[in-house]
Structure formats: C-alpha cells, structure tokens
Amino acid sequence: MPWTPTHARIHTLLKSKILLPKDTAILMAVSGGQESLCMATLLFDLRAQWGWQLAIVHCDHGWREDSAENAAHVLKLAEGWEIACFIEKAQALEKTEAAARTWRYRVFANLARTHGYHWVVTGHTATDRAETVLYNLLRGSGADGIQALSWQRPLDQDHADILVTRPLLQLTRQETGQFCRDLNLAVWHDSSNDDWQYRRNRIRQELMPYLRSHFNPNVETILAQTAEIFTAEVTYLDTQTEQLYAAVVAPYEGGWCIHRPLFRAAPLALQRRVARRLLQVALSKQLNFEHIEKLVALADAPNRTQTDPFPGGWMAHVDHDQILLHP
C-alpha cells in the first residue's frame, strides 16, 4: 500500500486519542462518497498494524434511481478487500434528513449487536463538523448543538457499549478529496448532495463558500475547533447538571418537585439544563427556549405563581420552597 502523509497523520492520531483499540471488530459506514471512501481506505491500509477485524455497512435509502448501482459499487470494494459487507435497503423511508439518520443508526445498532461490533466508524470530517455547528446554531441548539459530532460517543441510550467513532475530524473535505485523487480511488457521486431542499446542502454549497470568501478562508477549521472547545465544556456542564438534578428534583404525587432554594442558588446555566432535563423526562415532547425559561422563572417568582400549560397540558406552580410540575 502507498504510505501517504494522511496515513501517518491518522495513525498518529489513533495512537494519541486511542479511539480504535488494537484487535477490535469495527463496522465501517461507507456510502461510496469521498469521505467514507477515504476513511475506509485508511483503516484498511492500517489494519495490519492494528489487528482490526473490519466490515462495511452500506445504507441504501432508496431515494435515487442509481442507489442499487451505488450499493453494488460499495459491495465490489468490499469484495476486492475480502471483508464482510452488509447492504441494507430502507422500505418506504420518509424523505427527510432526520428520518434517514434515525434509520441508519438503527441499522448500525442491529448489525453491531448481531455480529459483535463495538465500534461503528463514520467518515465525518472537520468540514462536516463545521457545517453541523452552523446548522445547529441556526436551529437554536445552544452549547450542546455546537459541540455536536464529537470524536466518539455511545450509539444511543440503549446501546451505550457500542461507540460511534469519527477518526477523520482533523481532515477537511478538500483533504479527503485530494487523498482520493492521489490514490485514484473510485468515488461515487451522490446526486442527492446537489438537492437544495436539504438545508445541509445549502449550508455546504452556499453558506460555507460565502463565509470562506468574505469572512475567513479557514472557517472550517475555526468552527471545528470551536466545537472541540464546547465538547469539553458541555462534558463539565453535564456532570454538574447531574449532581444538581439529583439534589433538587424528586417525584411528587404523579408529577415532579424542585427544591426551590437550592435550585435558585445554582448558576443560571445549570438551572436551564436541569429544567430542560426535567421537562424532557416529564413531557416527552420537543422543547423550545420559552418552555425552559418559564420553568426557570419560577425560581424567583412569588408564592402561588404558576405557568400557562406546557405541551401535553402539564403546568408548574410555586408552593413556598417547592416548584411543582404536574399534569
């Protein structure tokens, strides 16, 4: 195999961050595009040094006329490498980014659990991370959205032992493209990336080039570094939130009770995070900033103050040193 500077860079990164331990079974999500092809090629080339057992999963959403050809292209790659390949095709999948992501991660979970893969690897880059920062900022996601696309995280709450890993977060999309050209890799062009009905494509093709041209040519790197900073800060806030939640929140007569003096004494950032977590548990509904703020406002409100209804008809009111959240 050719040993490129990118091989050396990823090899060094994996040793320093210990993202993918030696002698482990890894499921690689491969679309056939340049990012996932670059990722799969790098891991395959490094396999002998790390002792990995590699397999490929390709998710066919069934949205494009050439999706079967795309799947066959990925299967041919796996056959050439003599590694396992799982081709999964969705049935009548809703044509939204959220539905596609939910389905893909369900596929990852099923395959990982069935075949014993504890690491699922995706080809997300620093460019993807930068685009996600912008996408989540525009959705009002706050600090948690800014730190999205971390190096590694549990697949979901039900599969905490399966880790989604993104080893290319130091590389930009331009760098993965150059890697593929240098090695003459057969990249599959996904025509859905040109469809501007998807907001991410607008950010990729319209907003990011504008920011590079008019604000900062290194905007991808800067935004990716911002995400890295927020990742550490959110981890700290999550720990503090866990402690405060345990101290101030308790079940109460079919609802929930917040111990108001302790809640009021906490920093506003933690009040908001505790309020958001409690409302997520109680309501199981999509929350917005106003929902969280009206619960937080009760920390300093007069006795007997109550909110207007939350989604699902729940309400909260002040009862001396308690805030009661109830149906």
C-alpha positions as CSV (number, residue, x, y, z in Angstrom):
1,M,0.0,0.0,0.0
2,P,1.2,3.6,-0.5
3,W,2.0,5.3,2.8
4,T,0.9,8.9,2.5
5,P,1.2,11.8,4.9
6,T,-2.6,11.3,5.6
7,H,-1.9,7.7,6.6
8,A,0.8,8.9,9.0
9,R,-1.5,11.6,10.4
10,I,-4.4,9.2,11.1
11,H,-2.1,6.5,12.5
12,T,-0.6,9.1,14.9
13,L,-4.0,10.4,15.9
14,L,-5.3,7.0,16.7
15,K,-2.3,6.3,18.9
16,S,-2.8,9.5,20.8
17,K,-6.5,9.5,21.2
18,I,-7.0,5.7,21.5
19,L,-10.2,5.9,19.5
20,L,-10.0,2.4,18.0
21,P,-8.1,0.0,20.2
22,K,-6.0,-2.8,18.7
23,D,-7.5,-6.2,17.8
24,T,-11.1,-4.9,17.8
25,A,-14.1,-5.5,15.4
26,I,-15.0,-2.4,13.5
27,L,-18.1,-1.7,11.4
28,M,-17.3,1.0,8.8
29,A,-20.3,3.0,7.4
30,V,-19.4,3.5,3.7
31,S,-21.6,5.5,1.3
32,G,-19.0,5.4,-1.5
33,G,-18.5,9.1,-1.4
34,Q,-15.1,10.6,-0.9
35,E,-15.2,11.0,2.9
36,S,-16.3,7.4,3.7
37,L,-14.0,6.0,0.9
38,C,-11.0,7.9,2.4
39,M,-11.9,6.7,5.9
40,A,-12.4,3.0,4.8
41,T,-9.2,3.0,2.7
42,L,-7.1,4.4,5.6
43,L,-8.4,1.9,8.1
44,F,-8.0,-1.0,5.7
45,D,-4.4,0.1,5.0
46,L,-3.7,0.4,8.7
47,R,-5.4,-2.9,9.6
48,A,-2.3,-5.0,9.7
49,Q,-0.6,-2.7,12.2
50,W,-3.7,-2.6,14.5
51,G,-5.1,-6.1,14.1
52,W,-8.6,-4.8,13.4
53,Q,-11.4,-7.0,12.0
54,L,-13.1,-4.8,9.5
55,A,-16.6,-4.9,7.9
56,I,-18.6,-2.5,5.8
57,V,-22.2,-1.4,6.1
58,H,-23.9,0.5,3.2
59,C,-27.3,2.1,3.8
60,D,-29.4,2.5,0.7
61,H,-32.2,5.0,1.4
62,G,-33.9,4.1,-1.8
63,W,-34.3,7.7,-2.8
64,R,-32.2,7.7,-6.0
65,E,-32.6,5.8,-9.2
66,D,-28.9,4.8,-9.1
67,S,-29.0,3.7,-5.4
68,A,-28.7,0.0,-6.4
69,E,-25.7,0.7,-8.6
70,N,-24.2,2.7,-5.7
71,A,-24.7,-0.3,-3.4
72,A,-23.1,-2.6,-6.0
73,H,-20.1,-0.2,-6.2
74,V,-19.5,-0.5,-2.4
75,L,-20.0,-4.2,-2.4
76,K,-17.4,-4.5,-5.2
77,L,-15.0,-2.5,-3.0
78,A,-15.5,-4.9,0.0
79,E,-15.1,-8.0,-2.2
80,G,-11.8,-6.6,-3.5
81,W,-10.6,-6.2,0.1
82,E,-12.1,-9.6,1.1
83,I,-14.0,-8.2,4.1
84,A,-17.7,-8.6,5.1
85,C,-20.2,-6.2,3.6
86,F,-23.8,-5.6,4.7
87,I,-26.1,-3.8,2.2
88,E,-29.2,-2.5,3.9
89,K,-32.1,-1.0,2.0
90,A,-34.9,1.1,3.5
91,Q,-38.5,0.4,2.8
92,A,-40.7,3.5,2.1
93,L,-38.4,5.7,4.2
94,E,-39.7,9.3,4.8
95,K,-37.6,11.6,2.7
96,T,-36.1,13.7,5.5
97,E,-32.7,14.0,6.9
98,A,-33.9,13.2,10.4
99,A,-35.8,10.0,9.3
100,A,-32.7,8.9,7.3
101,R,-30.4,9.3,10.2
102,T,-32.7,7.5,12.6
103,W,-33.0,4.6,10.2
104,R,-29.2,4.4,9.6
105,Y,-28.4,4.4,13.3
106,R,-31.0,1.7,13.9
107,V,-29.2,-0.4,11.2
108,F,-25.9,0.2,12.8
109,A,-27.2,-0.9,16.2
110,N,-28.8,-4.1,14.8
111,L,-25.7,-5.1,12.9
112,A,-23.3,-4.2,15.7
113,R,-25.3,-6.2,18.3
114,T,-25.9,-9.2,16.0
115,H,-22.3,-9.5,14.8
116,G,-20.3,-8.2,17.8
117,Y,-19.0,-4.9,16.5
118,H,-18.4,-2.5,19.4
119,W,-17.1,0.3,17.2
120,V,-19.1,1.9,14.3
121,V,-16.9,4.3,12.3
122,T,-18.2,7.1,10.1
123,G,-16.3,9.4,7.6
124,H,-17.3,12.7,9.1
125,T,-14.7,15.4,8.6
126,A,-13.8,18.8,10.1
127,T,-16.0,20.3,7.3
128,D,-19.0,18.2,8.4
129,R,-18.3,19.3,11.9
130,A,-18.2,23.0,10.9
131,E,-21.4,22.6,8.9
132,T,-23.1,20.9,11.8
133,V,-22.1,23.8,14.1
134,L,-23.8,26.3,11.7
135,Y,-26.8,24.1,11.2
136,N,-27.4,23.7,14.9
137,L,-26.8,27.3,15.7
138,L,-29.5,28.3,13.2
139,R,-31.8,25.8,14.9
140,G,-31.1,27.3,18.3
141,S,-29.5,24.2,19.7
142,G,-27.2,26.0,22.2
143,A,-23.9,24.6,23.5
144,D,-25.0,21.0,23.0
145,G,-25.5,21.6,19.3
146,I,-22.2,23.5,18.9
147,Q,-20.3,20.5,20.3
148,A,-22.1,18.0,18.1
149,L,-20.0,15.5,16.0
150,S,-17.6,14.6,18.8
151,W,-14.7,12.2,18.2
152,Q,-16.6,9.4,19.9
153,R,-19.9,8.8,21.6
154,P,-22.3,5.9,22.5
155,L,-24.5,4.9,19.7
156,D,-27.6,5.7,21.8
157,Q,-29.0,5.1,25.3
158,D,-29.9,1.5,24.6
159,H,-26.5,0.7,23.1
160,A,-24.1,2.5,25.3
161,D,-21.4,-0.1,24.8
162,I,-21.3,0.5,21.0
163,L,-19.3,3.6,20.2
164,V,-19.7,5.8,17.1
165,T,-16.2,6.9,16.2
166,R,-15.2,9.7,13.7
167,P,-11.4,9.4,13.1
168,L,-11.3,12.0,10.2
169,L,-12.4,15.1,12.3
170,Q,-9.0,16.6,11.7
171,L,-9.3,16.4,7.9
172,T,-11.3,18.8,5.8
173,R,-13.4,17.7,2.8
174,Q,-10.8,19.2,0.5
175,E,-8.1,17.0,2.1
176,T,-10.2,13.8,1.7
177,G,-10.9,14.7,-1.9
178,Q,-7.2,15.1,-2.5
179,F,-6.4,11.8,-0.9
180,C,-8.9,10.0,-3.2
181,R,-7.4,11.7,-6.2
182,D,-3.9,10.9,-5.2
183,L,-4.7,7.2,-4.8
184,N,-7.1,7.1,-7.9
185,L,-9.9,5.9,-5.7
186,A,-13.3,5.4,-7.4
187,V,-15.6,7.9,-5.7
188,W,-19.3,7.6,-6.2
189,H,-21.1,10.9,-6.7
190,D,-24.3,11.1,-4.7
191,S,-26.7,13.3,-6.7
192,S,-28.8,13.9,-3.5
193,N,-25.9,16.1,-2.3
194,D,-26.9,18.6,-5.1
195,D,-30.5,18.8,-3.9
196,W,-31.0,22.2,-2.2
197,Q,-34.2,21.1,-0.5
198,Y,-32.0,19.7,2.2
199,R,-30.7,22.5,4.5
200,R,-27.3,20.9,5.0
201,N,-26.7,21.0,1.2
202,R,-27.5,24.7,1.2
203,I,-25.0,25.3,4.1
204,R,-22.4,23.2,2.2
205,Q,-22.8,24.7,-1.2
206,E,-24.0,28.3,-0.5
207,L,-23.2,29.4,3.0
208,M,-19.8,27.9,3.6
209,P,-18.3,29.2,0.3
210,Y,-19.6,32.6,1.2
211,L,-18.0,32.5,4.6
212,R,-14.7,31.3,3.2
213,S,-14.7,34.1,0.6
214,H,-15.9,37.0,2.7
215,F,-15.0,36.2,6.3
216,N,-12.4,33.6,6.9
217,P,-10.7,31.2,4.4
218,N,-10.1,28.8,7.3
219,V,-13.7,28.9,8.6
220,E,-14.0,25.1,8.6
221,T,-11.0,24.7,10.9
222,I,-12.1,27.6,13.2
223,L,-15.7,26.2,13.6
224,A,-14.3,22.7,14.1
225,Q,-12.0,24.0,16.8
226,T,-15.0,25.8,18.4
227,A,-16.9,22.5,18.5
228,E,-13.9,20.9,20.2
229,I,-13.8,23.6,22.9
230,F,-17.5,23.2,23.5
231,T,-17.2,19.4,23.8
232,A,-15.1,19.7,26.9
233,E,-17.3,22.4,28.4
234,V,-20.5,20.5,27.8
235,T,-19.0,17.4,29.4
236,Y,-18.3,19.5,32.5
237,L,-21.7,21.1,32.5
238,D,-23.3,17.6,32.1
239,T,-21.5,16.4,35.2
240,Q,-22.6,19.5,37.2
241,T,-26.2,19.2,35.9
242,E,-26.3,15.5,37.0
243,Q,-25.3,16.5,40.6
244,L,-27.8,19.4,40.8
245,Y,-30.6,17.4,39.3
246,A,-30.1,14.6,41.9
247,A,-30.1,17.2,44.7
248,V,-33.2,19.3,43.7
249,V,-35.6,17.1,41.7
250,A,-37.8,14.4,43.1
251,P,-41.1,12.6,42.1
252,Y,-44.2,14.1,43.7
253,E,-47.8,12.9,43.5
254,G,-47.8,11.9,39.9
255,G,-45.5,14.8,38.9
256,W,-42.2,16.3,40.0
257,C,-41.0,18.6,42.7
258,I,-38.0,21.0,42.5
259,H,-36.4,22.2,45.8
260,R,-36.5,25.9,45.1
261,P,-33.8,27.3,47.4
262,L,-31.1,25.0,46.1
263,F,-32.3,25.5,42.5
264,R,-32.4,29.3,42.9
265,A,-28.8,29.3,44.3
266,A,-27.4,27.5,41.3
267,P,-25.9,29.3,38.3
268,L,-28.4,30.2,35.6
269,A,-26.7,27.8,33.1
270,L,-27.3,24.9,35.4
271,Q,-30.8,26.0,36.2
272,R,-31.6,25.9,32.5
273,R,-30.0,22.5,32.0
274,V,-31.9,21.0,35.0
275,A,-35.2,22.5,33.8
276,R,-34.6,21.1,30.3
277,R,-33.8,17.6,31.5
278,L,-36.8,17.6,33.8
279,L,-39.2,18.7,31.1
280,Q,-37.8,16.1,28.7
281,V,-38.5,13.4,31.3
282,A,-41.9,14.7,32.2
283,L,-43.3,15.8,28.8
284,S,-41.5,13.5,26.3
285,K,-42.1,16.4,23.8
286,Q,-40.0,18.7,21.7
287,L,-39.0,21.6,23.8
288,N,-38.1,25.2,22.9
289,F,-36.3,28.0,24.7
290,E,-39.6,29.5,26.0
291,H,-40.6,26.3,27.7
292,I,-37.4,26.1,29.7
293,E,-37.4,29.8,30.6
294,K,-40.8,29.8,32.1
295,L,-39.9,26.9,34.4
296,V,-36.6,28.6,35.4
297,A,-38.5,31.9,36.0
298,L,-40.4,30.2,38.9
299,A,-37.1,30.1,40.9
300,D,-37.6,33.7,41.9
301,A,-41.3,34.1,41.4
302,P,-43.8,34.9,44.3
303,N,-45.6,32.1,46.1
304,R,-48.6,30.6,44.1
305,T,-47.2,31.8,40.8
306,Q,-48.0,29.3,38.0
307,T,-47.2,28.9,34.4
308,D,-49.5,28.6,31.4
309,P,-49.7,25.0,30.1
310,F,-46.7,23.2,28.7
311,P,-47.1,20.8,25.8
312,G,-49.4,17.9,26.9
313,G,-51.2,20.1,29.4
314,W,-48.6,20.0,32.2
315,M,-48.2,23.0,34.4
316,A,-45.9,24.3,37.1
317,H,-46.5,26.4,40.1
318,V,-44.7,27.7,43.2
319,D,-45.6,26.3,46.6
320,H,-43.4,28.1,49.1
321,D,-40.0,26.3,48.8
322,Q,-41.1,24.0,46.1
323,I,-41.8,24.2,42.4
324,L,-44.4,21.6,41.5
325,L,-44.7,20.2,37.9
326,H,-47.8,18.3,37.4
327,P,-50.3,17.1,34.7
